[in-house]
């Protein structure tokens, strides 16, 4: 799996935008060209710091606010 690092090459942001019960703490494209997004769902969520990676090869990895995980290689 090519789970990308969250270090970006200037394409990411940490604007703190919110919507849908979460705050986006960072998002962008990492050095490998893969998209990432980290979201804070607050203390009421089973997994308050969710994230997802979408890789250029079509694989992805999600860690959801209900503590479930999804992965496609």
C-alpha positions in Angstrom: 0.0 0.0 0.0 1.3 3.5 -0.8 -0.1 5.4 2.1 1.4 8.8 1.5 3.0 10.9 4.2 1.2 14.1 5.2 4.1 16.3 4.3 3.0 18.5 1.4 4.9 20.4 -1.2 3.1 23.6 -0.8 -0.2 22.3 -2.2 -1.8 21.5 1.2 -3.7 23.8 3.5 -4.7 24.0 7.2 -7.4 26.5 6.9 -9.6 24.9 9.5 -12.7 24.9 7.4 -15.7 23.1 8.8 -18.9 21.6 7.6 -20.9 18.4 8.2 -19.9 18.2 11.9 -16.1 18.3 11.4 -13.2 20.7 11.0 -10.7 20.0 8.3 -7.4 20.5 10.0 -5.2 19.8 6.9 -5.5 18.7 3.4 -3.7 18.7 0.1 -1.3 16.7 -2.1 1.8 15.1 -0.7 5.2 14.8 -2.3 4.1 11.6 -4.0 1.1 13.3 -5.7 -1.4 11.5 -3.4 -4.4 13.4 -1.8 -4.9 13.5 1.9 -7.4 15.1 4.3 -7.4 15.1 8.1 -10.6 15.9 9.9 -11.4 16.6 13.5 -14.9 15.3 14.5 -14.6 16.4 18.1 -14.6 14.5 21.4 -18.0 12.9 20.8 -16.8 10.7 17.9 -15.3 7.3 18.4 -12.3 8.4 16.3 -12.2 12.2 16.5 -9.2 12.5 14.2 -10.2 10.9 10.9 -8.3 10.9 7.7 -8.2 9.6 4.2 -5.6 9.1 1.6 -6.4 8.7 -2.1 -3.4 7.5 -4.1 -2.7 8.0 -7.8 -2.8 4.3 -8.5 -6.5 4.1 -7.4 -5.8 2.7 -3.9 -7.1 4.5 -0.8 -7.2 4.3 3.0 -9.9 5.7 5.2 -10.1 6.0 9.0 -13.6 7.0 9.7 -15.1 8.9 12.7 -17.0 5.8 13.9 -13.6 4.0 14.2 -14.2 1.9 11.1 -11.5 1.6 8.5 -11.6 1.0 4.7 -8.7 0.1 2.4 -8.4 -0.7 -1.2 -5.1 -1.8 -2.6 
